[in-house]
Amino acid sequence: MPPAPNPPAAIADLLGVLPESLRALAARGTVRRYRANTTLIEEGDRGDTLFVVLRGSLRIYCADPNGREITLAIYGPGEYVGEMSLDGGARSASVSTEEPSVCAVVSGQSLRQHLAASPEFTLELIRRLIRRARLATESARSLALLDAYGRLARLFDGMAVAGPDGRRTVAHRLTHQDIAQRIGCSRELVSRLLKDLQRGGYVAVDARRYTLLRKLPAKW
């Protein structure tokens, strides 16, 4: 079933969550709702649509012919995906909703018109592309130079936030499969590593939420 347009009365409130530099671009698009696990972009396809996240979250991932996937990033409100299509090439990754989500869907033509009309946004787009290129370099370095435990520790360290008691908790609820897709290994290996970390008193788990009880060791 195709996504249904968001009620017009709610559009202003949804756009209000965006930074001012992005709000004008999103206003050029059509606001749509999507169910969880809806594919918005498929790797290898041609297209130039851009999706601005207003509510929910999108997962960017790549998959091999055997169905194995690696998650490249998760983007929430105030982020956007699809800008890589500006070079006219095929989509370099797939994008799907992680949860029920609302996006402003902007055509390639509208994006190019906005870039021409807003030099400030063009500079912001360039800065964002540079940041994402740096993150891609860090991810490649991690896959090449760190073992699975090192990648797990790096993921938790990057996602954990300190609570009132000083303990750091991974902000998102993650299944073992979610973690495996993010660090590029098997779910079984993630399960073994987490079980060992729990036994060692480094990590506590409650309803798929991970609390770091003490600093994770450099190696395991």
C-alpha positions in Angstrom: 0.0 0.0 0.0 1.5 3.4 -0.9 2.2 5.8 2.0 -0.5 8.2 2.9 0.1 12.0 2.9 0.2 13.5 6.4 -2.8 15.7 7.3 -2.2 19.3 6.2 -2.9 20.8 9.6 0.1 18.8 11.1 2.7 19.9 8.5 3.7 23.1 10.2 4.3 21.3 13.5 6.3 18.6 11.9 8.5 21.0 10.0 9.0 22.9 13.2 11.3 20.2 14.5 13.9 21.0 11.8 16.8 23.4 11.8 15.9 26.6 10.0 18.4 25.8 7.2 16.5 22.6 6.4 13.0 23.7 7.0 12.7 25.6 3.7 13.9 22.5 1.7 11.5 20.2 3.5 8.7 22.7 2.7 9.3 22.1 -1.0 8.5 18.4 -0.6 5.4 16.3 0.3 5.1 15.1 3.9 4.3 11.4 4.1 4.0 8.7 6.8 5.6 5.3 6.5 5.1 2.1 8.4 8.1 0.4 10.2 10.4 -1.6 7.9 9.3 0.2 4.7 12.0 0.4 2.1 12.5 3.9 0.8 15.6 3.4 -1.3 17.2 0.3 -2.8 20.9 0.0 -3.4 21.7 0.0 -7.1 18.5 1.8 -8.1 18.4 5.0 -10.1 16.5 8.0 -8.5 17.0 11.4 -7.1 14.5 11.7 -4.4 15.6 13.0 -1.0 14.0 12.1 2.3 14.0 14.6 5.2 13.3 12.8 8.5 10.6 14.6 10.6 9.7 11.8 13.0 11.0 8.3 13.5 14.3 6.9 12.2 15.8 5.5 9.0 18.4 2.8 8.7 21.0 3.0 5.9 22.5 -0.4 5.1 24.2 -2.5 2.4 23.5 -6.2 1.7 25.2 -9.0 -0.2 23.5 -11.5 -2.5 23.2 -13.9 0.5 21.1 -11.5 2.4 23.7 -10.5 4.9 23.5 -6.8 5.9 25.7 -4.2 7.5 24.2 -1.1 9.0 26.0 2.0 7.9 24.0 4.6 9.9 20.8 5.4 11.7 19.3 8.9 11.0 16.5 10.6 13.1 14.6 13.9 12.9 16.6 16.7 11.4 18.7 14.4 9.2 18.2 13.6 5.5 19.1 10.8 3.1 19.4 10.6 -0.7 21.7 13.6 -1.3 24.3 11.2 -2.9 22.1 11.0 -6.0 23.2 14.5 -7.0 26.0 13.0 -9.0 23.5 11.1 -11.2 24.8 7.7 -10.2 23.0 4.6 -8.8 22.0 4.5 -5.2 25.0 3.4 -3.1 23.0 2.0 -0.1 19.5 0.9 0.8 17.3 2.9 3.2 14.4 1.6 5.3 12.3 2.9 8.2 13.3 1.5 11.6 10.0 2.4 13.2 6.8 4.3 12.0 8.3 7.4 10.5 7.3 10.7 8.8 9.4 12.2 6.1 9.3 15.2 3.7 9.9 13.7 0.3 11.7 16.2 -2.0 12.2 15.6 -5.7 15.6 15.9 -7.2 14.4 18.9 -9.2 13.2 20.7 -6.1 16.5 19.9 -4.3 18.5 21.4 -7.2 16.3 24.5 -7.2 16.8 24.9 -3.5 20.6 24.6 -3.8 20.5 27.3 -6.5 18.4 29.6 -4.3 20.1 29.0 -1.0 24.0 29.3 -1.0 23.9 28.8 2.8 22.2 25.5 2.5 24.6 24.4 -0.2 27.5 25.1 2.1 25.8 23.1 4.9 25.2 20.2 2.4 28.9 20.2 1.6 29.9 20.2 5.3 27.5 17.3 5.9 28.9 15.3 3.0 32.4 15.8 4.4 31.3 14.7 7.9 29.6 11.6 6.4 32.8 10.8 4.3 34.8 11.0 7.5 32.4 8.7 9.3 32.7 6.2 6.3 36.5 6.3 6.6 36.3 5.6 10.3 33.9 2.7 9.7 36.2 1.2 7.0 39.2 1.6 9.4 37.3 -0.1 12.1 36.3 -3.1 9.9 39.8 -3.5 8.6 41.8 -2.9 11.8 39.6 -3.9 14.8 38.3 -7.4 15.7 34.7 -8.0 16.5 35.1 -7.1 20.1 36.9 -3.9 19.3 34.1 -2.9 17.0 31.5 -3.7 19.7 33.3 -1.7 22.3 33.7 1.2 19.8 29.9 1.1 19.0 28.9 1.0 22.7 31.3 3.8 23.6 30.0 6.0 20.8 26.3 5.4 21.6 26.4 5.5 25.4 25.2 8.6 27.3 25.7 9.3 31.1 22.7 9.1 33.3 22.0 10.9 36.7 23.9 8.2 38.5 27.0 8.6 36.3 26.5 5.3 34.6 26.6 5.3 30.8 23.7 3.6 29.0 23.4 2.9 25.3 20.7 5.2 24.2 18.9 2.8 21.8 17.4 -0.6 22.5 19.3 -3.0 20.4 18.8 -6.7 19.6 21.9 -8.9 19.1 21.0 -8.9 15.4 21.0 -5.1 15.4 24.4 -5.0 16.9 25.7 -7.7 14.5 24.6 -5.6 11.5 26.2 -2.5 12.9 29.6 -4.1 13.5 29.8 -6.6 10.6 29.8 -10.0 12.3 27.5 -12.8 13.2 24.7 -12.6 15.8 26.1 -15.7 17.5 29.4 -14.0 18.1 27.7 -10.9 19.5 25.7 -13.1 21.9 28.9 -14.7 23.1 30.7 -11.4 23.6 27.9 -9.9 25.5 27.5 -12.9 27.7 31.2 -12.7 28.5 31.0 -9.0 29.3 28.0 -9.6 31.6 29.8 -12.3 33.4 32.8 -10.0 33.8 30.7 -7.3 35.4 31.3 -4.8 32.5 27.8 -4.7 31.1 24.3 -5.0 32.5 21.3 -5.7 30.2 17.7 -4.8 30.8 15.0 -5.1 28.1 17.6 -4.7 25.3 19.1 -1.7 27.0 22.8 -1.9 27.8 24.4 -0.2 30.8 28.2 0.1 30.9 29.1 -0.7 34.6 32.7 0.1 34.1 35.1 1.0 31.3 35.3 -1.7 28.7 38.8 -3.3 28.4 40.8 -2.4 25.3 41.0 -6.1 24.3 39.0 -9.2 25.1 
